[in-house]
Amino acid sequence: MRILGIDPGSRITGYGIIEKRGNRLLHIDNGAITTRSSDELANRLKVIYRDLEQVITEYAPNAVAIEQIFVAKNAQSALKLGHARGAAMLAGVNANLTVAEYTAIEVKNAVVGYGRAEKRQVQQMVRMLLNLPEIAQEDASDALAVAICHAHSARITQLKRS
């Protein structure tokens, strides 16, 4: 199963592609879609959507996993994050892919084994689990963590739905 993990953001959206083969997780690619904060929000969302469409076309994932929105202190930031999530989710569903959502606690639990793990711990475990030579860029690392969470949770989710 090939999974596209997405860490949405209106300024930087991280993505990571992994493949689950049996019990092994293989790193395929990761990166970040960067938009200019000086651009109008609608244009930034267009860039996020278009670039994720290209990633989906290039890597042909079987599923998309995205981090759920958290309650932000700044309402404007939360709204922009929600829009970025919407653009990312739309790219997935328009490609006829299942889009799964995970909370930050679920992601940390799946990757580190502790839902309150620090960001650095998650990044280090992502590097180790995927045998990366170095820690990926922060947003890409977060996206890879979401993909790993889905790889570990997809079977459980399927059983719950059955």
N, C-alpha and C positions, 0 to 999 in steps of 0.2 A: 504494500500500500504506500503510495506517495502522498505526502501531506504538505500543504502550504500553510505555514503558520504566519499570522499577521499581528503585528503590534501597531495599532493605528495611532496616528497623530496628524494634526492639520499641518504641522511644519515638517515633521519627519515620520514616515511610516516605514517601519521595519518589516522585512519579510525573510522567511527562512524555509527552505525546502529540504525535507528529509524523506528517507524511504525506510519502511519497516520491512525487513526480510526475516521472517521467523521471530527470533528474540533479539536480532541485531538491528541497530539503528544506524543508518548511513547518511552522512551529510552530502547533500547534492549541491546546494548553493545558498547564499544569503546576501542580503544587501539592504540598502535604505533608499527610499524614494523621498527626495528632499524638494520642498516647495519654498518659494520666496514669501516671507511673511508680509512683504509689501504688496503682493498680488491680492486681488479680490478673492474672498473665500470660495466662490463658485469656480473660479479658474484653478485654485489649488485642489479642489475636489476632483475636477476634471483630470488633472495630472495624476492624482492618486489612482483614480479609476482606470485611466488609460494605461498607466505603467503596470498596474496589477493584471490587467487584461493581457498585456504582453508577457508577463511572467507566467501566467496560466497557459497561454498558448505555447510558450517555449518549453515548459517543464511538464505539462499535462498531469497535474496532480489529480488524485482520486477524491480528495476532500480538502476543505479549508477549515482551519481552526483560528479563532480570533479571541483576543482578550476582551472580557466584558468591561463595560465602563465602571469606573469607581466613582464615588462621590467626591468631587473636587471642591476645594474651598472657594474657587473662583467660578461663578456660574457661567461666565462667558467662555472660559476655557473648557468647561464641561460640555457646553453646547457645541463648540467647534470640534471637540473630540467625538461627540456623538455623530456629527456630520461626516467626519472622516471614517468612522466605523461603518456608517451607512454606505458610503462609496465603496469601501472594501467588501462589505457583505454583498452588495449589488454585483460587483465584479464576479464574485463566486457563484451566486445563484444564476446570473445570466450565462454562465458557462455550464449550467446544469450540475453544479457540484453541491454536495451537502455542506452546509456551514454550521459548525459547532462552536459554541461559546463556552469559555471557561473563566472563572474568577481568578484574580491574582493569587488567592490562597490555594485554589485547586492546582494552579500551575506550579507554585512553589512546592506544594506537597508532592506532586508527581515527579518533580525534578530533583529536589533536595531531600524530601521526606519530612519536611517541616514547613507548615503553612505560613510561618512568620519569618522565614529565612530572609537574610539581607540580600540585596541585589547582587553584591559581589559573590556571595556564595552560589547564587543561581548561575551567574555567568561562568564561574569556575566549573560547576557540575555540567553545564552545557558543553563546555570545552572538553571535559573528560568523557562524557557519554558519547560524543560524536567524534572523538579522537581528532580534535582540531589542533593545529600547531600553535594557535594563540587564541585569546578571547576575541570573539567577533565584536564588531562595532555594537554599541549598547542597544540600539533599537533592533538590530538584526539578531543579537543574542536573545533579546526578549521574545522575538518572533520564533526563533528556534525552540525556545523553552515552551511556548504555546503548542508548537508542533509535536514536541516530545510528550507533552501532557496528553494530547489527542491520541498519539500512538499507544500510550499506556491505558487510556480511558475508553477508546473506541469499542473494544469488545464488551466492556461492562455496560456501556450505553446501549449497544445493540441488544444485550440480554434484557435490560430494563424495558426496552420498547416491545420485546416479544411477548 
